[in-house]
Each structure stands twice: as structure tokens, then as C-alpha cells.
Amino acid sequence: MAFGEFDSDTPAPAAGGPTSSTKIVVAGGFGVGKTTLVGAVSEIDPLTTEASMTEASVSVDDLSATPQKATTTVAMDFGRISLDSDLVLYVFGTPGQHRFWFMWDDLAKGAIGAVVLVDTRRLADAFPSIDFFENRKLPYIVAINCFDRLLHHSIEDVRHALTISPSVPIMACDARQRDSAKQVLISVVQHAIAHDSALQAG
């Protein structure tokens, strides 16, 4: 599989080290758990650009579903994970608020795939991310973040509500748990490989 522009800019690995690296983007609405997922899965201390919420955001950012949220991502999150001895993923989390969306094109450049992280209490917040990746023909999966470890709606009900194709994988996850977050990234890689193979065969 061709890993795109991001792979071409990656330094050659040391002998015995990983032979391939690639980039995945984690997107979704405000407060859906993007920073948490990147931090849970990263094998290095993740780079975050969290800033404290201020009174100026009160009329802009909806905190009704996340009343305890005190910070927000203003640029990106960055982490790294080795999925295998020969594959390293670089994971970039996007900012959720509309006023920071101008950064998304740069963050998505060279990515092989993406995660749209959703909160079923606020499904409408997922539509901008879905539209963004579909318009750019970037393979993506939907991961339902189960904040209370319960899946309140069936996978097919979520698919129907988001009006996405049956070919788009949907899975439940707990963004706080490393193994769960890792499975999300593995699913993105598998979907990206299948998508690339289908394009080459077509």
C-alpha cells in the first residue's frame, strides 16, 4: 500500500527498526474525546495544545453534555504508536470548534485515513467531519465513544442517523482505554488498505 506524501517525508528507519510510518487523523465535535484518545494510545508523551476555557467561549461552545470540561484544543494533538515491528502510526487530533477548522486541511494532508469520533448525545456534531473526509475522498471510520461504557444506540441506528454508506466501518470504543483506542486505529489502517486495494482493482 502506498502511504502517500506523509510517508515520503519520513526519515529512513534505523536498522532493525520500523520500516513504514503513516499518518491518521482523529476528528469530531467539540468535547467528544479526541485529545483523550490520542493520549490513551500514544507511546510517547502526547503533544497537546490545550487552552483553558474562558468566559468568551460561553456563548460559542456548547458545554451542556460536558459540563466539567475546562480546556479545549486550539491547534492539534499529536501522538505516536507502533502497531507492529514494521509499522508506526502518527496520530493527529483536530480541534473541534468551527473557528479552528481552517487547520484541518494541513492536518489531513498525507493521511491514509481518519477517525470520526462521535458522542451519541450529540450526533449532529459529527456531520462536519464526515463531510470533510467524504469531500476529500479520505477513507474514514466512525468510532462511538462510550463515555459511561454503555452503547446506548445500535451500530445500525447510528449509521442510519449519520446517513453514511454501509462500506464505512462503525465501532464502539472507550477513548480512555489504550487497548480500545488501539483497536480503533487498527480498524482505520485495515479500512485504508481495503479502500486502496479496491481503487487499484477498479
Salt bridges, closest charged atoms under 4 A:
GLU43 OE2 - ARG80 NE 3.29
ASP61 OD2 - ARG99 NH2 3.14
ASP105 OD1 - ARG136 NE 2.80
ASP119 OD2 - ARG121 NH2 2.81
ASP119 OD2 - ARG122 NH2 3.18
ASP125 OD2 - ARG122 NH1 3.42
ASP148 OD2 - HIS152 NE2 2.85
GLU156 OE2 - ARG159 NE 3.50
ASP174 OD2 - ARG149 NE 3.61
ASP174 OD1 - ARG176 NE 2.85
